[in-house]
Amino acid sequence: MQLSLAQMAVEVLTTADGRAKTALGRAHAARWFAARAKGDPLPVGRADPPLRPARPDQPPLLPPRDVPRRRPGSPLGRIALLHAVAHIELNAVDLHWDIIARFADQPMPLGFYDDWVKAADEEAKHFNLISDVLEAMGSHYGALPAHAGMWRAAEDTVGDLKGRLAVVPMVLEARGLDVTPGMIEIFRKAGEVQAIAALEVIYAEEVGHVAYGSKWFNWLCGRDGEDPKEVFHALVRRYFHGALKPPFNEEKRAEAGLPPDFYWPLTEDLPDAG
C-alpha cells in the first residue's frame, strides 16, 4: 500500500535510532521527489504525529542547566561541541518531518512540502556527517548527555503553523547562521579537516532552511492580509522564551529573507520591544 507523505513523516518520527531515523527519512524523501519528477506526486494525506518523537536510550536528556560545559579548546571539548551539533541536527530532522505531519490538515501548495522534505533530507545528511566525524574522533552520538529542551518549540506551537515557522526556522535555525562561523574557526585552529568540511556543508544549507521559513511565513501572512513583521514579533514574544541575542550574521540572515527590523527589536526586553 502506498504511504502518504504525512504517514511517511510519522514513520520517521516514531523511529528512535538516529542512524535508522535518518536512513528512513532520506529514503522517504527520495520517494517523494521521484514521484514529483514524474509529475505524479504522492498524496500528502493525514496522519497523527506523536507529541514527542521517538528517541534512542542514549544520550540521556538533561535540563539545559545540567548539561556539562566543556572548553572547546580541548579535544574533549571539541567532541562535546560536535555532539551538541549532532543532537541539534537530529532534532531538526524531526522538526521538519513534524511540520509536514502536524499541519497536513491545512491547505498548502505542494512547494511547501517540497521545501520541508528537502530540509529534512539535508538535516539527516548533516546528522550523519557529524556522527561520522565523532566516530573518527573515537566517540559517537549518545556518548554524552544532551539538551532536553529542544523540542519545546514544537510542543509550544503544536496548533500554530505561523508560530512554528517563526520560532523554528526564523529564530532557532537563524541562530545557527550566527554561531556556525565561530565553530568552524575553532576546528580550523585545531586542524580538524573532517569537522570543518561537515560544518561548512551545514552552514551553506542552513541558509535555505531559514529561507523556507521566511518564505512560507510571509506567504501565510500575505494570504491572511497581515503585516509579517508585526505578526513575527507577536509570535516570537508568545512562544520564544527569552530575548534574541546579538551578534547576528546579518549578511546570511538577509540572504535567507530575514531583514534586521524583524529581529533587532526582539533583543530588547520582550514586553517593551517595539
Rosetta silent file (secondary structure, phi, psi, omega in degrees, C-alpha in Angstrom):
SEQUENCE: MQLSLAQMAVEVLTTADGRAKTALGRAHAARWFAARAKGDPLPVGRADPPLRPARPDQPPLLPPRDVPRRRPGSPLGRIALLHAVAHIELNAVDLHWDIIARFADQPMPLGFYDDWVKAADEEAKHFNLISDVLEAMGSHYGALPAHAGMWRAAEDTVGDLKGRLAVVPMVLEARGLDVTPGMIEIFRKAGEVQAIAALEVIYAEEVGHVAYGSKWFNWLCGRDGEDPKEVFHALVRRYFHGALKPPFNEEKRAEAGLPPDFYWPLTEDLPDAG
SCORE:     score description
SCORE:     0.000 S_00000001
   1 L     0.000  134.070 -179.482    0.000    0.000    0.000 S_00000001
   2 L   -73.675  128.047  177.274    1.344    3.435   -0.934 S_00000001
   3 L   -82.087  146.144  171.049    2.010    5.627    2.078 S_00000001
   4 L   -78.123  165.866  178.097    1.022    9.271    2.072 S_00000001
   5 H   -60.647  -41.794  179.880    3.650   11.911    2.845 S_00000001
   6 H   -63.052  -39.324  177.319    2.113   12.502    6.271 S_00000001
   7 H   -66.517  -38.585  176.452    2.282    8.779    7.047 S_00000001
   8 H   -62.572  -39.942  178.776    5.920    8.682    5.948 S_00000001
   9 H   -60.574  -42.955  179.842    6.603   11.620    8.273 S_00000001
  10 H   -66.071  -36.054  175.696    5.080    9.730   11.213 S_00000001
  11 H   -58.317  -43.106  178.686    7.217    6.683   10.398 S_00000001
  12 H   -64.990  -46.421 -176.571   10.313    8.867   10.731 S_00000001
  13 H   -62.759  -28.456 -177.349    9.062   10.496   13.930 S_00000001
  14 L   -97.435    9.235  173.764    8.391    7.114   15.557 S_00000001
  15 L   -96.957  125.766 -170.337   11.825    5.663   14.694 S_00000001
  16 L   -84.893  -49.157 -173.748   14.162    6.014   17.690 S_00000001
  17 L   -65.708  135.092 -175.396   17.718    5.266   16.500 S_00000001
  18 H   -61.767  -46.328 -179.932   19.421    8.250   14.896 S_00000001
  19 H   -66.639  -39.603  179.245   21.042    6.383   12.011 S_00000001
  20 H   -68.664  -39.651  179.030   17.835    4.414   11.335 S_00000001
  21 H   -60.836  -46.291 -176.540   15.700    7.562   11.557 S_00000001
  22 H   -72.023  -35.086  177.151   17.855    9.433    9.079 S_00000001
  23 H   -64.257  -43.706  178.701   18.100    6.473    6.681 S_00000001
  24 H   -64.554  -43.812  179.723   14.310    6.115    6.656 S_00000001
  25 H   -61.535  -41.273 -179.742   13.824    9.865    6.223 S_00000001
  26 H   -67.963  -37.170  177.567   16.234   10.007    3.307 S_00000001
  27 H   -65.465  -41.676  178.699   14.520    7.045    1.628 S_00000001
  28 H   -66.832  -39.254  177.276   11.112    8.697    2.036 S_00000001
  29 H   -61.431  -41.752  178.860   12.456   11.999    0.700 S_00000001
  30 H   -62.405  -39.435  177.942   13.794   10.178   -2.371 S_00000001
  31 H   -64.100  -43.763 -179.878   10.355    8.599   -2.927 S_00000001
  32 H   -59.999  -48.448 -175.931    8.645   11.967   -2.663 S_00000001
  33 H   -74.252  -28.536  175.211   10.960   13.670   -5.149 S_00000001
  34 H   -65.771  -42.004  178.455   10.939   10.732   -7.567 S_00000001
  35 H   -66.904  -38.447  178.244    7.148   10.924   -7.711 S_00000001
  36 H   -63.789  -39.202 -178.989    7.295   14.717   -8.118 S_00000001
  37 H   -65.206  -30.388  178.744    9.758   14.329  -11.013 S_00000001
  38 L   -81.459   -5.208 -176.675    7.294   12.005  -12.766 S_00000001
  39 L    75.395   18.319 -178.651    4.514   14.571  -12.377 S_00000001
  40 L  -130.224   71.348 -172.382    2.570   12.148  -10.182 S_00000001
  41 L   -62.844  146.855  173.868    3.052   13.435   -6.609 S_00000001
  42 L   -65.625  151.456  176.476    2.326   11.207   -3.666 S_00000001
  43 L   -65.865  143.015  174.547   -0.729   12.224   -1.637 S_00000001
  44 L   -69.853  -46.633  174.577    0.001   14.497    1.306 S_00000001
  45 L    70.901 -167.934  177.506   -2.698   12.713    3.310 S_00000001
  46 L  -133.131  153.144  177.601   -3.348   12.958    7.019 S_00000001
  47 L  -156.641  173.840 -177.724   -1.671   11.302    9.969 S_00000001
  48 L  -119.975   86.865 -176.733   -1.482   11.516   13.755 S_00000001
  49 L   -70.067  149.755  176.254    2.068   12.504   14.722 S_00000001
  50 L   -68.933  152.631  177.598    3.267   11.869   18.283 S_00000001
  51 L   -63.869  -34.384  176.134    3.594   14.885   20.556 S_00000001
  52 L  -126.957  140.486  178.860    7.244   13.887   21.033 S_00000001
  53 L   -72.835  157.501  173.952    9.397   11.929   18.568 S_00000001
  54 L   -65.468  144.033 -178.037   10.938    8.583   19.453 S_00000001
  55 L  -133.391  147.945  175.698   14.450    8.910   20.855 S_00000001
  56 L   -67.220  163.852  178.520   17.262    6.394   21.454 S_00000001
  57 L   -62.729  -31.671  177.981   18.111    5.333   25.016 S_00000001
  58 L  -121.904  139.671   10.424   21.337    7.333   24.739 S_00000001
  59 L   -83.126  157.957  169.451   22.134   10.180   25.121 S_00000001
  60 L   -64.898  138.809 -178.890   20.450   10.997   28.425 S_00000001
  61 E  -101.583  119.549 -174.071   18.408   14.188   28.013 S_00000001
  62 E  -113.892  157.734  169.194   19.031   16.727   30.778 S_00000001
  63 L   -57.194  146.885 -176.044   17.678   20.187   31.604 S_00000001
  64 H   -51.144  -39.201 -177.131   19.854   22.771   29.806 S_00000001
  65 H   -69.589  -16.899 -176.973   21.468   23.971   33.052 S_00000001
  66 H   -96.527   -5.331  178.284   22.576   20.411   33.892 S_00000001
  67 L   -74.151  122.696 -177.714   24.416   19.682   30.627 S_00000001
  68 L   -59.258  140.402  177.532   28.173   19.755   31.458 S_00000001
  69 L  -100.072  133.426 -179.887   30.094   22.590   29.829 S_00000001
  70 L  -126.685  147.322 -179.317   33.486   21.826   28.284 S_00000001
  71 L   -74.706  125.831 -177.585   36.082   24.160   26.833 S_00000001
  72 L   -69.831   -6.778  177.850   36.179   23.838   23.020 S_00000001
  73 L   -74.676  -13.728 -179.945   39.950   24.387   23.063 S_00000001
  74 L  -101.965  157.791  176.860   40.497   20.792   24.228 S_00000001
  75 H   -56.471  -42.810  179.093   39.894   17.595   22.211 S_00000001
  76 H   -65.875  -34.881  177.560   37.147   16.520   24.639 S_00000001
  77 H   -66.786  -37.421  177.965   35.622   19.967   24.396 S_00000001
  78 H   -69.687  -36.747  174.396   35.543   19.768   20.602 S_00000001
  79 H   -61.885  -43.054  179.372   33.911   16.340   20.798 S_00000001
  80 H   -62.224  -39.131  178.966   31.299   17.806   23.161 S_00000001
  81 H   -64.219  -45.135  178.613   30.650   20.655   20.734 S_00000001
  82 H   -66.002  -36.042  177.485   30.160   18.249   17.823 S_00000001
  83 H   -61.731  -41.374  177.294   27.925   16.049   19.975 S_00000001
  84 H   -63.338  -39.082  178.258   25.726   19.075   20.647 S_00000001
  85 H   -64.735  -44.118  178.542   25.603   19.806   16.896 S_00000001
  86 H   -58.694  -40.773  179.587   24.601   16.194   16.146 S_00000001
  87 H   -64.396  -41.722  176.818   21.812   16.483   18.708 S_00000001
  88 H   -61.310  -44.299 -177.533   20.574   19.708   17.120 S_00000001
  89 H   -66.207  -38.368  178.302   20.596   18.111   13.671 S_00000001
  90 H   -65.932  -40.647  174.907   18.651   15.047   14.851 S_00000001
  91 H   -61.994  -37.878 -179.911   16.042   17.319   16.428 S_00000001
  92 H   -65.139  -37.502  174.967   15.899   19.275   13.167 S_00000001
  93 H   -54.566  -50.254 -178.540   15.130   16.081   11.234 S_00000001
  94 H   -67.517  -38.110  179.655   12.128   15.532   13.473 S_00000001
  95 H   -61.046  -40.080 -176.779   11.078   19.186   13.446 S_00000001
  96 H   -76.086  -35.448  173.921   10.900   19.253    9.644 S_00000001
  97 H   -71.426  -32.997  179.954    9.004   15.966    9.346 S_00000001
  98 H   -65.237  -39.140 -178.612    6.728   17.098   12.177 S_00000001
  99 H   -63.987  -29.346  177.638    5.731   20.322   10.383 S_00000001
 100 H   -70.355  -51.078 -176.408    4.612   18.148    7.446 S_00000001
 101 H   -73.668  -39.615 -173.506    2.535   15.725    9.509 S_00000001
 102 H   -64.897  -36.358 -172.906    1.329   18.191   12.157 S_00000001
 103 L  -114.562   23.856 -178.999   -0.159   20.685    9.714 S_00000001
 104 L   -65.641  -16.653  178.628   -1.235   18.356    6.894 S_00000001
 105 L   -80.464   -8.120 -179.965   -4.834   19.411    7.526 S_00000001
 106 L   -96.369  128.516 -177.766   -4.035   22.964    6.400 S_00000001
 107 L   -68.554  118.748  179.650   -4.214   23.534    2.635 S_00000001
 108 L  -134.584  151.282  175.936   -0.744   24.465    1.391 S_00000001
 109 L   -61.263  155.695  178.861    0.868   24.425   -2.084 S_00000001
 110 H   -60.164  -28.172  178.072    2.952   21.370   -2.970 S_00000001
 111 H   -59.809  -29.952  175.805    6.020   23.608   -2.888 S_00000001
 112 H   -59.133  -47.292 -179.076    5.602   23.845    0.887 S_00000001
 113 H   -70.189  -37.297  175.079    6.063   20.084    1.178 S_00000001
 114 H   -55.147  -46.728 -175.620    8.931   20.096   -1.319 S_00000001
 115 H   -64.289  -45.163 -174.730   10.793   22.590    0.840 S_00000001
 116 H   -78.163  -29.148  171.922   10.351   20.785    4.155 S_00000001
 117 H   -65.600  -42.927  177.978   11.083   17.343    2.731 S_00000001
 118 H   -62.569  -43.452  178.987   14.292   18.779    1.245 S_00000001
 119 H   -62.674  -43.594  178.937   15.168   20.440    4.560 S_00000001
 120 H   -62.114  -40.082  179.565   14.521   17.206    6.481 S_00000001
 121 H   -64.082  -42.248  179.335   16.669   15.283    3.996 S_00000001
 122 H   -68.484  -36.965  177.282   19.529   17.762    4.387 S_00000001
 123 H   -64.156  -36.838  176.484   19.277   17.656    8.205 S_00000001
 124 H   -62.649  -42.770  175.791   19.569   13.861    8.008 S_00000001
 125 H   -59.750  -43.167 -179.047   22.712   14.291    5.907 S_00000001
 126 H   -62.518  -44.532  178.868   24.056   16.768    8.480 S_00000001
 127 H   -58.377  -44.155 -178.444   23.431   14.369   11.384 S_00000001
 128 H   -68.605  -38.229  176.637   25.279   11.614    9.565 S_00000001
 129 H   -59.524  -47.941 -178.354   28.193   13.888    8.630 S_00000001
 130 H   -69.613  -37.498  176.730   28.689   14.955   12.249 S_00000001
 131 H   -61.660  -39.475  177.334   28.190   11.394   13.527 S_00000001
 132 H   -61.930  -41.178  179.316   30.914   10.269   11.119 S_00000001
 133 H   -64.799  -45.713  178.740   33.253   12.938   12.491 S_00000001
 134 H   -56.789  -44.226 -178.618   32.502   11.929   16.079 S_00000001
 135 H   -67.211  -35.656  176.515   33.249    8.295   15.267 S_00000001
 136 H   -66.407  -24.594  178.991   36.507    9.255   13.542 S_00000001
 137 L   -91.967    5.690  177.607   37.449   11.081   16.763 S_00000001
 138 L    87.762   16.416  178.949   36.755    7.971   18.856 S_00000001
 139 L  -126.659 -164.677  177.481   33.305    8.955   20.090 S_00000001
 140 L  -167.816  160.763  175.135   29.710    8.637   18.870 S_00000001
 141 L   -67.154  129.867 -175.738   26.316   10.268   19.168 S_00000001
 142 L   108.152  -10.370 -176.957   24.882    9.192   22.516 S_00000001
 143 L   -76.054  -19.863 -176.250   28.230    9.196   24.335 S_00000001
 144 L  -127.968  157.179  175.534   27.488   12.460   26.185 S_00000001
 145 L   -64.004  157.195 -179.379   24.396   13.991   27.821 S_00000001
 146 E  -134.547  169.186 -175.179   22.266   16.296   25.651 S_00000001
 147 E   -75.281  125.931 -178.414   19.848   19.174   25.982 S_00000001
 148 L   -89.279   -8.277 -171.445   16.248   18.159   26.783 S_00000001
 149 L   -90.927    0.602 -170.047   14.648   21.487   25.933 S_00000001
 150 L   -70.065  -25.305 -178.350   14.997   21.490   22.146 S_00000001
 151 L   -84.217   -4.555 -176.018   11.578   20.016   21.425 S_00000001
 152 H   -59.005  -38.101 -179.479    9.813   22.684   23.492 S_00000001
 153 H   -61.161  -36.240  178.603    9.350   24.946   20.458 S_00000001
 154 H   -69.193  -42.181 -179.595    7.465   22.158   18.687 S_00000001
 155 H   -67.482  -39.828 -178.662    5.223   21.492   21.676 S_00000001
 156 H   -65.749  -30.991 -174.977    4.514   25.192   22.237 S_00000001
 157 L  -108.195   26.722 -171.443    3.483   25.714   18.595 S_00000001
 158 L   -60.587  -26.329 -179.768    1.624   22.443   18.128 S_00000001
 159 L  -116.157   19.281 -171.311   -1.508   24.193   16.824 S_00000001
 160 L  -139.113   98.204 -177.541    0.017   27.265   15.188 S_00000001
 161 H   -63.828  -43.494  178.063    1.753   26.936   11.810 S_00000001
 162 H   -61.944  -41.048  177.845    2.822   30.578   11.697 S_00000001
 163 H   -61.890  -40.107  178.855    4.185   30.246   15.227 S_00000001
 164 H   -63.559  -45.438 -179.815    6.139   27.141   14.256 S_00000001
 165 H   -63.945  -39.658 -178.759    7.679   28.884   11.240 S_00000001
 166 H   -64.561  -45.497 -171.141    8.513   31.971   13.296 S_00000001
 167 H   -85.035  -39.611 -174.262   10.220   30.135   16.147 S_00000001
 168 H   -80.712  -70.335 -178.759   11.904   27.143   14.498 S_00000001
 169 H   -71.363  -37.816 -170.003   13.440   28.238   11.176 S_00000001
 170 H   -84.773  -15.036  174.130   13.265   32.019   11.683 S_00000001
 171 H  -115.478  -60.490 -173.180   14.659   32.116   15.243 S_00000001
 172 H   -68.130  -47.950 -179.535   16.330   28.815   16.169 S_00000001
 173 H   -72.187  -31.770  175.242   17.819   27.942   12.781 S_00000001
 174 H   -62.726  -32.659  176.738   18.729   31.569   12.137 S_00000001
 175 H   -62.170  -33.904  176.157   20.760   31.390   15.343 S_00000001
 176 H   -60.128  -35.512  176.973   22.761   28.625   13.692 S_00000001
 177 H   -64.694  -30.256 -179.469   23.772   31.085   10.978 S_00000001
 178 H   -73.812  -39.648 -168.933   25.125   33.355   13.715 S_00000001
 179 H   -98.144  -20.678 -174.051   27.217   30.778   15.591 S_00000001
 180 H   -64.070  -39.520  177.821   28.452   28.317   12.944 S_00000001
 181 H   -56.568  -38.414  177.379   31.283   30.532   11.574 S_00000001
 182 H   -65.800  -37.856  176.648   32.783   30.671   15.076 S_00000001
 183 H   -64.217  -43.513  179.151   32.555   26.882   15.382 S_00000001
 184 H   -58.402  -40.257 -179.812   34.284   26.434   12.041 S_00000001
 185 H   -64.860  -37.080  177.045   37.111   28.670   13.268 S_00000001
 186 H   -58.795  -45.655 -177.560   37.550   26.537   16.421 S_00000001
 187 H   -76.972  -26.047  175.551   38.077   23.423   14.298 S_00000001
 188 H   -66.082  -42.728  178.883   40.229   25.288   11.796 S_00000001
 189 H   -64.000  -30.284 -179.857   42.629   26.275   14.577 S_00000001
 190 H   -87.350   -5.268 -179.711   42.707   22.630   15.687 S_00000001
 191 L    70.599   25.700 -178.323   43.342   21.361   12.149 S_00000001
 192 L   -87.625   86.225 -170.436   40.227   19.139   12.238 S_00000001
 193 H   -64.637  -42.780 -178.010   39.684   18.921    8.477 S_00000001
 194 H   -64.881  -40.090  178.333   36.738   16.492    8.513 S_00000001
 195 H   -65.210  -41.849  178.989   34.852   18.586   11.073 S_00000001
 196 H   -59.621  -46.956 -178.563   35.471   21.767    9.075 S_00000001
 197 H   -61.076  -42.401  179.918   34.113   20.157    5.899 S_00000001
 198 H   -64.614  -45.495 -178.123   30.977   18.905    7.684 S_00000001
 199 H   -67.128  -33.060  178.449   30.274   22.261    9.335 S_00000001
 200 H   -68.280  -36.025  174.058   30.764   24.141    6.054 S_00000001
 201 H   -62.509  -46.867 -179.320   28.120   21.936    4.388 S_00000001
 202 H   -60.343  -46.509 -177.976   25.747   22.612    7.284 S_00000001
 203 H   -59.249  -43.693 -179.027   26.408   26.365    7.183 S_00000001
 204 H   -66.043  -40.511 -173.224   25.704   26.573    3.444 S_00000001
 205 H   -84.258  -24.025  179.669   22.498   24.553    3.571 S_00000001
 206 H   -67.316  -25.638  175.921   21.009   26.056    6.735 S_00000001
 207 H   -57.185  -42.214  179.086   20.566   29.366    4.881 S_00000001
 208 H   -63.542  -36.573 -178.866   17.990   27.578    2.722 S_00000001
 209 H   -68.168  -41.674  175.381   16.101   26.247    5.738 S_00000001
 210 H   -62.982  -39.511  179.707   15.779   29.715    7.255 S_00000001
 211 H   -63.730  -38.254  176.998   14.693   30.959    3.819 S_00000001
 212 H   -61.911  -42.420  178.643   11.946   28.311    3.629 S_00000001
 213 H   -61.013  -47.378 -179.720   10.645   29.505    6.972 S_00000001
 214 H   -62.769  -43.283 -178.804   10.689   33.139    5.898 S_00000001
 215 H   -59.789  -49.662 -174.454    9.082   32.373    2.526 S_00000001
 216 H   -78.088  -28.275  173.113    6.142   30.401    3.915 S_00000001
 217 H   -63.869  -47.094  178.530    5.671   32.693    6.902 S_00000001
 218 H   -65.401  -35.985  177.870    5.385   35.661    4.554 S_00000001
 219 H   -62.582  -45.316 -179.801    3.114   33.656    2.231 S_00000001
 220 H   -65.527  -41.831  178.815    0.720   32.839    5.074 S_00000001
 221 H   -64.286  -40.119  177.773    0.695   36.447    6.301 S_00000001
 222 H   -63.488  -42.431  178.464    0.022   37.674    2.751 S_00000001
 223 H   -60.136  -36.504 -176.212   -2.837   35.202    2.340 S_00000001
 224 L   -94.223    4.942  177.992   -4.354   36.443    5.602 S_00000001
 225 L    67.044   34.422 -177.402   -3.768   40.151    4.898 S_00000001
 226 L  -110.433  156.717  174.995   -1.383   40.565    7.853 S_00000001
 227 L   -81.296  113.687 -174.716    1.836   42.536    8.324 S_00000001
 228 H   -57.821  -39.310 -177.787    4.566   39.848    8.540 S_00000001
 229 H   -65.166  -44.204 -179.935    6.858   41.897   10.776 S_00000001
 230 H   -65.000  -41.979 -179.838    4.151   42.648   13.324 S_00000001
 231 H   -66.332  -41.741  178.884    2.946   39.051   13.350 S_00000001
 232 H   -58.688  -48.590 -179.997    6.516   37.753   13.685 S_00000001
 233 H   -59.628  -43.855 -178.840    7.193   39.982   16.691 S_00000001
 234 H   -63.952  -42.366 -176.988    3.937   38.933   18.361 S_00000001
 235 H   -72.001  -38.782  178.107    4.534   35.212   17.803 S_00000001
 236 H   -65.607  -40.529  176.682    8.161   35.244   18.942 S_00000001
 237 H   -62.719  -33.520 -178.610    7.134   37.090   22.102 S_00000001
 238 H   -75.129  -42.434 -167.438    4.425   34.485   22.680 S_00000001
 239 H  -108.823  -22.491 -176.995    6.407   31.335   22.002 S_00000001
 240 L   -94.444  131.518 -171.394   10.134   32.050   22.333 S_00000001
 241 L   -96.300   88.356 -179.764   11.410   32.040   25.902 S_00000001
 242 L   128.833  169.373  177.050   13.850   34.939   26.119 S_00000001
 243 L   -84.687  157.691  173.234   15.202   37.796   24.048 S_00000001
 244 L   -77.056  144.959 -172.088   17.231   37.301   20.875 S_00000001
 245 L  -118.109  118.989  171.547   20.948   37.798   21.452 S_00000001
 246 L   -71.076  168.341    6.879   23.374   39.543   19.078 S_00000001
 247 L   -77.451  151.131  179.349   25.781   39.414   17.369 S_00000001
 248 L  -108.937  147.613  174.126   23.786   38.487   14.287 S_00000001
 249 L   -86.984   81.654 -170.534   25.050   37.244   10.941 S_00000001
 250 H   -64.617  -33.633 -179.809   23.190   39.975    9.102 S_00000001
 251 H   -63.416  -50.432 -178.157   24.528   39.026    5.673 S_00000001
 252 H   -71.267  -33.922  176.536   23.335   35.401    5.837 S_00000001
 253 H   -63.704  -41.791  177.582   20.084   36.371    7.553 S_00000001
 254 H   -64.408  -39.995  177.557   19.359   38.818    4.724 S_00000001
 255 H   -59.416  -32.133 -179.793   20.204   36.108    2.182 S_00000001
 256 L   -88.441    4.216  177.163   17.571   33.955    3.916 S_00000001
 257 L    86.958   21.489  178.444   14.937   36.700    3.748 S_00000001
 258 L  -111.389   99.659  178.654   15.227   37.953    7.343 S_00000001
 259 L   -75.870  156.848 -176.305   15.659   41.758    7.419 S_00000001
 260 H   -57.824  -32.049 -177.579   17.124   43.408   10.541 S_00000001
 261 H   -72.881   -4.678  170.554   13.846   45.041   11.566 S_00000001
 262 H   -78.330  -44.371 -169.468   12.439   41.554   12.159 S_00000001
 263 H  -106.096  -28.499 -178.073   14.971   40.515   14.809 S_00000001
 264 H   -61.087  -41.186  178.217   16.705   43.572   16.273 S_00000001
 265 H   -60.230  -22.518 -177.847   13.589   44.802   18.161 S_00000001
 266 H   -85.098    2.983  173.889   13.416   41.384   19.855 S_00000001
 267 H   -82.820  -13.235 -179.030   16.810   41.897   21.503 S_00000001
 268 L   -83.435  174.848  173.477   15.141   44.268   23.937 S_00000001
 269 L   -58.725  126.520 -167.179   13.098   43.295   26.979 S_00000001
 270 H   -57.935  -41.985 -178.257   10.227   41.471   25.355 S_00000001
 271 H   -64.541  -24.795 -176.682    7.249   43.330   26.931 S_00000001
 272 H  -103.965   -1.697 -175.832    8.706   46.677   25.854 S_00000001
 273 L   -67.407  141.227 -179.949   10.180   45.715   22.485 S_00000001
 274 L  -113.282    0.000    0.000    8.824   47.684   19.548 S_00000001
